[in-house]
Amino acid sequence: MAKGRNRVYRWLGGSLAALGLLVIGGWGWGGGFRSVEVVEAEVPGDWVLGLDHVGPYETMREPFLRAGSLMDSLQIATGDGLGWYFDDPTKTAPEECRGFYGRVLAPGAEAGWAADERGAEGLRAMQLPAGPAVVVDWELSGYLGYIVGPIRVYPLLTEAMAARGAVPVAVYERYATDGRSVRYVMVYGANSEGESDGTSAAQ
């Protein structure tokens, strides 16, 4: 009986060790151990086209892909992908978090799209706030990079904002068209001091 119990313990121990290695390996593969540099940047007021969605930010993939498919079917000239987050998930219930998911419009493609006017299947155009921001350019090493990136980056961006005595007026992620990187952005602009105007978010 004791021998059988010992075999079970050894099996459990080996399984837990293997699981630990998988977790550590996945964290490392996704970029969990790399250094992260927060830099100051002036970001442009690009026009973006996308779909609104309310729900946990982890569920953004479906509206993001649907928006891209709609733009492709309408042959709209676009560039980088975009996820724009309007609520702080540490203060807002996940099912109430508002987001906007789509793509950056190519220069001139915003013609014919009035701001906030809804078009085909709910698509609408918005303009990103221009101005000073703290950003992190995150290189992707596979799909795990999309999971590890926010865990590593957002605490550092939040610290950078606090060091400036600022609150974000816009928080978004810009996905490179080649799928190799994500730019995480917190814009604080001219209206950054004091309380948020209600349209900002931090993740």
ZAKOL-64153 format. One record per residue (C-alpha): residue number from 1; x, y, z. Coordinates in nm, 2 decimals. Each point is the difference from the previous one (the first is absolute). Layout:
ZAKOL-64153
k, u, v, w
NUM, X, Y, Z
...
end
This chain:
ZAKOL-64153
k, u, v, w
1, 0.00, 0.00, 0.00
2, 0.28, 0.24, 0.10
3, 0.19, -0.07, -0.33
4, -0.32, 0.07, -0.20
5, -0.05, 0.33, 0.19
6, 0.36, 0.09, -0.06
7, -0.04, -0.06, -0.38
8, -0.30, 0.23, 0.00
9, 0.19, 0.27, 0.19
10, 0.29, -0.03, -0.25
11, -0.24, 0.02, -0.29
12, -0.17, 0.31, 0.15
13, 0.33, 0.16, 0.07
14, 0.12, -0.06, -0.35
15, -0.32, 0.13, -0.15
16, 0.01, 0.32, 0.21
17, 0.36, 0.06, -0.10
18, -0.08, -0.05, -0.36
19, -0.30, 0.24, 0.03
20, 0.23, 0.25, 0.17
21, 0.25, -0.02, -0.28
22, -0.28, 0.04, -0.26
23, -0.13, 0.32, 0.18
24, 0.35, 0.15, 0.03
25, 0.08, -0.10, -0.36
26, -0.32, 0.16, -0.13
27, 0.06, 0.32, 0.21
28, 0.35, 0.02, -0.14
29, -0.10, -0.08, -0.36
30, -0.27, 0.28, 0.02
31, 0.26, 0.25, 0.12
32, -0.05, -0.02, 0.37
33, 0.36, 0.04, 0.09
34, 0.11, 0.26, -0.25
35, 0.07, 0.36, 0.10
36, -0.28, 0.25, -0.07
37, 0.08, 0.37, -0.08
38, -0.27, 0.27, 0.04
39, 0.07, 0.30, -0.23
40, -0.16, 0.33, -0.05
41, -0.14, 0.06, -0.35
42, -0.22, 0.24, -0.19
43, -0.28, -0.21, -0.15
44, -0.20, 0.11, -0.30
45, -0.38, 0.06, -0.01
46, -0.06, -0.28, -0.25
47, -0.35, -0.09, -0.11
48, -0.12, -0.35, 0.08
49, -0.29, -0.21, -0.11
50, -0.15, -0.28, 0.21
51, -0.28, -0.15, 0.21
52, -0.11, 0.08, 0.35
53, -0.01, -0.29, 0.25
54, -0.10, -0.03, 0.36
55, 0.15, -0.29, 0.20
56, 0.32, -0.13, 0.15
57, 0.30, 0.13, -0.19
58, 0.11, -0.36, -0.05
59, -0.29, -0.05, -0.23
60, 0.11, 0.27, -0.25
61, 0.12, -0.25, -0.26
62, -0.34, -0.07, -0.15
63, -0.10, 0.37, -0.06
64, 0.35, 0.08, -0.11
65, 0.00, -0.28, -0.27
66, -0.36, 0.09, -0.10
67, 0.09, 0.37, -0.05
68, 0.30, -0.10, -0.22
69, -0.21, -0.23, -0.21
70, -0.26, 0.27, -0.06
71, 0.27, 0.25, -0.10
72, 0.15, -0.26, -0.24
73, -0.34, -0.07, -0.16
74, -0.05, 0.37, -0.05
75, 0.35, 0.04, -0.13
76, 0.09, 0.28, 0.24
77, 0.36, 0.09, 0.01
78, 0.14, -0.06, 0.35
79, 0.32, -0.06, 0.19
80, 0.08, -0.11, 0.35
81, -0.25, -0.18, 0.22
82, -0.13, 0.18, 0.30
83, -0.16, -0.07, 0.34
84, -0.12, 0.31, 0.19
85, -0.10, -0.04, 0.36
86, -0.24, 0.24, 0.17
87, -0.03, -0.14, 0.35
88, 0.24, -0.10, 0.28
89, -0.06, -0.37, 0.05
90, 0.13, 0.04, 0.36
91, -0.30, 0.23, 0.07
92, -0.26, -0.12, -0.25
93, -0.18, -0.34, 0.00
94, 0.14, -0.21, -0.29
95, -0.34, -0.03, -0.16
96, -0.03, 0.38, -0.01
97, 0.34, 0.08, -0.15
98, -0.04, 0.20, -0.32
99, 0.24, -0.04, -0.29
100, 0.04, 0.09, -0.37
101, 0.18, -0.24, -0.23
102, 0.10, 0.03, -0.36
103, 0.27, 0.15, -0.21
104, 0.18, 0.33, -0.06
105, -0.12, 0.16, -0.33
106, 0.25, 0.07, -0.27
107, 0.06, 0.37, -0.06
108, -0.30, 0.15, -0.19
109, -0.22, -0.31, 0.06
110, -0.19, 0.19, 0.27
111, -0.17, 0.21, -0.27
112, -0.37, -0.08, 0.00
113, 0.00, -0.12, 0.36
114, -0.14, 0.26, 0.24
115, 0.13, -0.04, 0.35
116, -0.21, -0.24, 0.20
117, -0.24, -0.06, -0.29
118, -0.09, -0.37, -0.02
119, 0.04, -0.16, -0.34
120, -0.03, -0.36, -0.13
121, -0.06, -0.25, 0.28
122, 0.07, 0.24, 0.27
123, 0.34, 0.12, -0.11
124, 0.08, 0.36, 0.11
125, 0.30, 0.23, -0.03
126, 0.18, 0.17, 0.28
127, 0.31, 0.21, 0.03
128, 0.27, -0.10, 0.25
129, 0.12, 0.29, 0.23
130, 0.33, 0.14, -0.11
131, 0.26, 0.12, 0.24
132, 0.26, -0.12, 0.26
133, -0.03, -0.36, 0.11
134, 0.19, -0.27, 0.17
135, 0.05, -0.31, -0.22
136, 0.16, -0.34, -0.01
137, 0.09, -0.17, -0.32
138, -0.04, -0.38, 0.07
139, 0.14, -0.25, -0.24
140, -0.21, -0.31, -0.04
141, 0.14, -0.35, 0.01
142, -0.31, -0.20, -0.08
143, -0.36, 0.02, 0.14
144, 0.12, -0.01, 0.36
145, 0.14, 0.35, -0.05
146, -0.35, 0.13, -0.01
147, -0.07, -0.15, 0.34
148, 0.33, 0.09, 0.17
149, 0.03, 0.35, -0.15
150, -0.29, 0.16, 0.20
151, 0.11, -0.16, 0.32
152, 0.35, 0.14, -0.03
153, -0.07, 0.33, -0.17
154, -0.31, 0.16, 0.17
155, 0.14, 0.02, 0.35
156, 0.30, 0.18, -0.14
157, -0.21, 0.24, -0.20
158, -0.22, 0.07, 0.30
159, 0.31, 0.07, 0.21
160, 0.13, 0.24, -0.27
161, -0.33, 0.19, 0.00
162, 0.00, 0.03, 0.38
163, 0.36, 0.13, -0.01
164, -0.13, 0.28, -0.23
165, -0.30, 0.07, 0.22
166, -0.22, -0.07, -0.30
167, -0.30, -0.21, -0.09
168, -0.04, -0.15, -0.35
169, -0.24, 0.16, -0.24
170, 0.03, -0.31, -0.23
171, 0.13, -0.35, 0.04
172, 0.05, -0.22, -0.31
173, 0.20, -0.27, -0.16
174, 0.12, 0.03, -0.35
175, 0.07, -0.34, -0.18
176, 0.26, 0.01, -0.28
177, -0.13, -0.12, -0.33
178, 0.29, -0.26, -0.02
179, -0.11, -0.15, 0.33
180, 0.34, 0.04, 0.16
181, -0.06, 0.27, 0.26
182, -0.26, 0.19, 0.21
183, 0.03, 0.36, 0.10
184, -0.16, 0.06, 0.34
185, -0.10, 0.37, 0.04
186, -0.12, 0.22, 0.28
187, -0.07, 0.35, -0.12
188, -0.02, 0.28, 0.26
189, -0.01, 0.31, -0.22
190, -0.09, 0.35, 0.12
191, -0.28, -0.11, 0.22
192, 0.19, -0.25, 0.21
193, 0.01, 0.16, 0.34
194, -0.27, -0.07, 0.25
195, -0.29, -0.24, -0.06
196, -0.06, -0.19, -0.31
197, -0.26, 0.14, -0.24
198, -0.18, -0.34, 0.00
199, 0.13, -0.12, -0.33
200, 0.33, -0.13, 0.12
201, 0.10, -0.35, 0.11
202, 0.29, -0.18, 0.15
203, 0.04, -0.38, -0.03
end
